[in-house]
């Protein structure tokens, strides 16, 4: 191990058996500038450390201000929506989360249950669930703007910048795309374990190391199923279910093309053992850093060929068809209106409608 590695440990399992790496990739970009990335040979996770002192801010809402696509200038002042537009996409996550919970536990069959959405921002997830069941919902987050929206939607709110979670006996705790933002998630998971009821369940979702680019400046950890489940088991959770999820299809409208079947990981855990026969989890941790880099690049290549290119090809076909429709229709209308002062297309269409009747 190099002397440089001695100053760092795995954010997931606290192991020192890590090695620094760097990958240059045009499509699946990585944040090599001002960041150090380490692969852990004990749990298989990637931990990233920022060299500069500036950190992503969550409490003031700036983390979710998308300056590239959604900022509008008016009198030289930014005009932004009350919530970030990406929430429209992330809201639809509730559908697959609800289905997974239905197959993993009995919590969703209860007509009334107590729920905590940890890092839930605007409370959209418990709001969606509340339309299916009666829920005593709580949202814990750092973002004050998001908490105001969550409170407006009917949730009790906890400002994590100043308050701790003192409420107990939650039947359901959701932690959706939160753990990858934390320095050391074990601390928060231990606290959440104390807040979970004895028969309650926790749903966790994170980006997949081998399915999502290492480019997000706010992400500090990239998990595999093995590293995430190992972390949860070491804390004392019982695994009820695990698998893969993807971002809703609407994300392509925001120029996000990474959504595919193995984009994200999910794990459902509880405090009690479950009788489900879960598939055996194999660590498959590479023994050398070059082997890890090869596996990562190979995974990226498969996603580009089998998933992203197919998604973009479908978009090309869709927009080519729409383009052709408007172009041909417009040209015919322009010519016929100029020559005959009447819409030939509408005339033929109306005649066809009369014949059809």
Number of C-alpha atoms within 10 A of each C-alpha: 10 9 7 9 14 12 8 20 19 25 23 27 20 15 14 16 17 26 21 18 15 13 15 11 12 7 10 17 14 18 19 16 9 10 16 16 21 24 25 26 20 19 26 26 25 25 25 24 16 17 10 9 7 7 9 12 13 18 17 12 16 12 14 15 16 13 11 7 10 15 14 14 10 8 7 7 9 10 12 15 10 10 16 16 16 15 14 14 16 16 17 17 19 16 13 14 19 17 11 20 20 13 11 21 18 12 17 20 12 12 10 14 18 20 25 32 25 23 23 25 25 29 30 24 24 27 18 17 18 19 9 13 15 13 20 17 25 24 29 26 24 21 23 20 17 27 25 17 18 26 17 12 16 17 26 17 24 23 17 17 13 7 11 11 16 9 12 14 17 24 23 23 28 23 19 21 18 17 25 21 17 16 17 18 17 19 11 12 17 14 13 19 23 15 20 23 17 14 16 23 29 25 23 21 23 26 28 22 22 20 25 23 20 24 12 12 15 15 21 21 26 27 23 22 24 17 20 23 22 18 18 21 12 11 14 15 22 18 23 24 21 21 14 18 22 19 22 17 14 16 16 16 9 12 9 12 18 21 22 20 15 19 20 24 23 24 21 24 25 26 18 14 12 15 6 10 8 11 8 6 10 8 14 9 18 17 12 11 17 11 12 17 16 12 14 17 17 13 15 18 15 12 22 17 10 11 16 18 13 13 17 13 11 12 13 12 11 11 12 11 12 11 12 11 11 11 12 11 12 11 11 15 18 15 14 14 14 11 10 9 11 14 17 16 14 11 11 10 12 12 11 11 10 8 8 7 5
